[in-house]
Amino acid sequence: MRPDADASASSCPDLEQLMMRYQQADTTAVAVLVARLSPQLYRFFASQLGSQNDAEDMLQNVWLRIHRVRHTYRLGAPLVPWVYAIARRVRVDSYRKRRRVDSHEMGVEVLPEPPAA
């Protein structure tokens, strides 16, 4: 097996240390975590979507959700599976939202005219 950037990011123990510092409100750790994990997460979202905008929205949503639940990360546990569990839920929620919106919206070529008074 050939080592690549994704594999090294996944197995790197300093990611767990960065998360610990993130839990302690270290803004530098947040920036480094986002920079290291965002390319992988973006590819995770973009691989099943045709839309770059949807993938970017989900990437932003996953970081918002991680920020809200960062206190649930257990120190010493692998970080990457925890992050991807959250990313998977974001992707499922996004899919459900798109289906719900699509089922309630109707596309029309010409807007109907209001009735004349």
C-alpha positions in Angstrom: 0.0 0.0 0.0 1.3 3.4 -1.0 1.3 6.1 1.6 -0.4 9.3 0.5 -1.5 12.6 2.1 -5.0 11.2 3.1 -3.5 8.2 4.9 -1.0 10.3 6.8 -3.7 12.7 7.8 -5.9 9.9 9.0 -3.3 8.1 11.1 -1.5 11.1 12.5 -1.7 11.2 16.3 -1.3 15.0 16.3 -4.8 15.3 14.9 -6.1 14.1 18.3 -3.9 16.6 20.0 -5.2 19.4 17.8 -8.8 18.4 18.7 -7.9 18.4 22.4 -6.5 22.0 22.0 -9.7 22.9 20.0 -11.8 21.7 22.9 -9.8 24.1 25.0 -10.6 27.0 22.7 -7.2 27.2 20.9 -8.0 29.1 17.7 -4.7 28.0 16.1 -5.6 24.4 16.5 -9.0 25.0 14.9 -7.4 26.6 11.8 -4.9 23.7 11.4 -7.7 21.1 11.8 -9.8 22.8 9.2 -6.9 23.1 6.8 -5.8 19.5 7.3 -9.2 17.8 7.1 -11.2 20.0 4.7 -9.8 18.6 1.5 -10.7 15.1 2.5 -14.1 16.1 3.6 -14.8 18.1 0.5 -13.9 15.0 -1.7 -16.2 12.9 0.5 -19.1 15.2 -0.3 -18.2 16.0 -3.9 -17.7 12.3 -4.8 -21.5 11.6 -4.6 -22.8 15.0 -5.7 -22.6 16.6 -9.0 -22.7 20.1 -7.5 -19.7 21.9 -6.2 -21.9 24.3 -4.4 -23.7 21.5 -2.5 -20.4 20.0 -1.5 -19.1 23.4 -0.3 -22.3 23.9 1.7 -22.0 20.5 3.3 -18.4 21.2 4.2 -19.4 24.3 5.9 -22.2 22.5 7.7 -19.9 19.7 8.9 -17.5 22.3 10.5 -20.5 24.0 12.2 -21.7 20.8 13.5 -18.3 19.7 14.7 -18.0 23.0 16.5 -21.3 22.5 18.3 -20.5 18.9 19.4 -16.7 19.2 19.9 -17.3 18.5 23.6 -18.5 15.0 22.8 -15.1 13.9 21.3 -13.4 11.6 23.8 -9.7 12.3 24.2 -7.5 9.4 23.0 -10.1 8.1 20.5 -9.3 8.3 16.8 -10.5 11.6 15.4 -11.0 10.8 11.8 -13.8 8.2 12.3 -15.6 10.6 14.6 -15.4 13.4 12.0 -16.6 11.1 9.2 -19.5 9.9 11.3 -20.6 13.6 11.6 -19.9 14.2 7.9 -22.1 11.2 7.0 -25.0 12.6 9.0 -24.6 16.0 7.3 -24.7 14.3 3.9 -27.8 12.3 4.8 -29.5 15.4 6.2 -28.6 17.4 3.1 -30.0 14.6 0.9 -33.3 14.5 2.8 -33.6 18.3 2.7 -33.1 18.4 -1.0 -35.7 15.7 -1.6 -38.2 17.5 0.7 -37.7 20.8 -1.1 -37.8 19.1 -4.6 -41.1 17.3 -3.7 -42.8 20.6 -2.7 -41.5 22.9 -5.4 -42.9 22.8 -8.9 -40.9 24.0 -11.9 -42.8 26.1 -14.4 -41.5 27.7 -17.6 -43.8 30.7 -17.4 -45.2 32.2 -14.2 -49.0 32.2 -14.1 -50.6 35.6 -14.5 -52.6 36.9 -11.6 -56.4 37.0 -12.2 -57.6 40.3 -13.7 -59.8 42.4 -11.4 
